[in-house]
Amino acid sequence: MSTTDTTASTVLYDGSCPLCTLEINQYKKITPDGKINWVDVSAAEFVPPMGQSKEALMQRFHVIKPNGDLVSGAAAFVHVWEQLPGWSRLASVAKFPGALDVMDFGYDKFLKIRPKIQNLFKKTPCA
């Protein structure tokens, strides 16, 4: 994994998850050049950052900010949304007191059912 560009954020996502890949591909289409490095942590060649495990990174959405801070869950999504044209309003909603906590609560609930949703995507032929 290369995070040598100190002006870009690095998104660590589970490319083996069809739902995750679908979402990431939508983000990639609108990401300004140089804003985000996209790293599939499920790739065989992926080497996790020091102190992290591949398994833990695959279980939750993570972003390494340009300053080196690692954020996950709702905070990671909000950080990505701040980089994308047309998404800044949604990111600003997360700034309201308690909003990030509610978003993380919902994300944690989603993660519990994610395997079932993944199975639906695997069984549905892509058009």
C-alpha positions as CSV (number, residue, x, y, z in Angstrom):
1,M,0.0,0.0,0.0
2,S,1.3,3.4,-0.9
3,T,0.3,6.4,1.1
4,T,3.2,8.6,0.0
5,D,0.9,11.4,-1.3
6,T,0.5,13.5,1.8
7,T,-2.2,15.7,0.3
8,A,-4.6,12.8,-0.4
9,S,-6.7,10.6,1.9
10,T,-6.4,6.8,1.6
11,V,-9.6,4.8,1.7
12,L,-9.2,1.2,2.9
13,Y,-12.2,-0.8,1.7
14,D,-13.2,-4.5,1.4
15,G,-13.1,-5.2,-2.3
16,S,-14.3,-8.7,-1.7
17,C,-17.7,-7.3,-0.6
18,P,-19.9,-6.6,-3.7
19,L,-21.9,-4.0,-1.8
20,C,-18.8,-2.2,-0.7
21,T,-17.3,-2.3,-4.2
22,L,-20.5,-0.9,-5.7
23,E,-20.5,2.0,-3.3
24,I,-16.8,2.7,-3.7
25,N,-17.1,2.6,-7.5
26,Q,-19.8,5.3,-7.3
27,Y,-17.4,7.5,-5.2
28,K,-14.5,6.9,-7.5
29,K,-16.5,8.2,-10.5
30,I,-16.8,11.6,-8.9
31,T,-13.6,11.9,-6.9
32,P,-11.4,14.9,-8.0
33,D,-7.9,13.8,-9.1
34,G,-5.5,13.6,-6.3
35,K,-8.0,13.7,-3.4
36,I,-8.3,10.0,-2.5
37,N,-6.2,6.9,-2.9
38,W,-8.4,3.8,-3.1
39,V,-6.9,0.7,-1.5
40,D,-8.6,-2.7,-1.6
41,V,-7.6,-4.4,1.6
42,S,-8.9,-7.8,0.3
43,A,-6.2,-7.8,-2.3
44,A,-3.5,-10.5,-1.9
45,E,-0.7,-7.9,-2.1
46,F,-2.2,-5.5,0.5
47,V,0.1,-4.9,3.5
48,P,-1.8,-3.3,6.5
49,P,-0.4,-0.2,8.1
50,M,1.7,-0.8,11.2
51,G,-0.4,-1.8,14.2
52,Q,-3.4,-2.9,12.0
53,S,-4.6,-6.3,10.9
54,K,-6.0,-7.1,7.5
55,E,-9.0,-8.8,9.1
56,A,-9.9,-5.8,11.3
57,L,-9.6,-3.4,8.3
58,M,-11.9,-5.6,6.2
59,Q,-14.6,-5.6,8.9
60,R,-15.1,-1.8,8.9
61,F,-14.6,1.2,6.6
62,H,-11.4,3.1,7.3
63,V,-9.7,6.2,6.0
64,I,-6.2,7.4,6.6
65,K,-6.3,11.2,6.5
66,P,-3.5,13.2,4.9
67,N,-2.1,13.9,8.4
68,G,-1.8,10.2,9.1
69,D,-4.8,9.8,11.4
70,L,-6.8,6.6,11.0
71,V,-10.6,7.0,11.3
72,S,-13.3,4.4,10.8
73,G,-17.0,4.0,10.6
74,A,-19.2,7.1,10.2
75,A,-16.2,9.4,10.7
76,A,-14.5,7.8,7.7
77,F,-17.6,8.1,5.5
78,V,-18.0,11.8,6.5
79,H,-14.3,12.4,5.7
80,V,-14.8,10.9,2.2
81,W,-18.0,12.9,1.7
82,E,-16.2,16.1,2.5
83,Q,-13.9,15.3,-0.5
84,L,-16.6,14.7,-3.0
85,P,-18.5,17.2,-5.1
86,G,-22.1,17.4,-4.1
87,W,-21.7,15.5,-0.9
88,S,-20.5,18.3,1.4
89,R,-24.1,19.0,2.7
90,L,-24.5,15.5,3.9
91,A,-21.1,15.7,5.5
92,S,-22.1,18.9,7.2
93,V,-25.2,17.2,8.8
94,A,-22.8,14.9,10.6
95,K,-21.4,18.0,12.4
96,F,-24.6,18.5,14.4
97,P,-24.2,17.4,18.0
98,G,-24.8,13.7,18.4
99,A,-25.2,13.1,14.6
100,L,-22.0,11.1,14.3
101,D,-22.9,8.9,17.2
102,V,-26.3,8.1,15.6
103,M,-24.6,7.4,12.3
104,D,-22.1,5.1,14.0
105,F,-24.9,3.3,15.8
106,G,-26.7,2.7,12.5
107,Y,-23.4,1.6,10.8
108,D,-22.7,-0.9,13.5
109,K,-26.2,-2.3,13.1
110,F,-25.7,-2.5,9.3
111,L,-22.4,-4.4,9.8
112,K,-24.2,-7.1,11.6
113,I,-26.5,-7.8,8.6
114,R,-23.8,-7.0,6.0
115,P,-23.0,-10.7,5.4
116,K,-26.7,-11.4,4.6
117,I,-26.8,-8.5,2.2
118,Q,-23.6,-9.6,0.5
119,N,-25.2,-13.0,-0.1
120,L,-28.1,-11.3,-1.9
121,F,-25.6,-9.5,-4.2
122,K,-23.7,-12.7,-4.9
123,K,-26.9,-14.5,-5.9
124,T,-28.2,-11.7,-8.1
125,P,-26.8,-11.6,-11.6
126,C,-25.3,-8.3,-12.6
127,A,-26.8,-6.6,-15.6
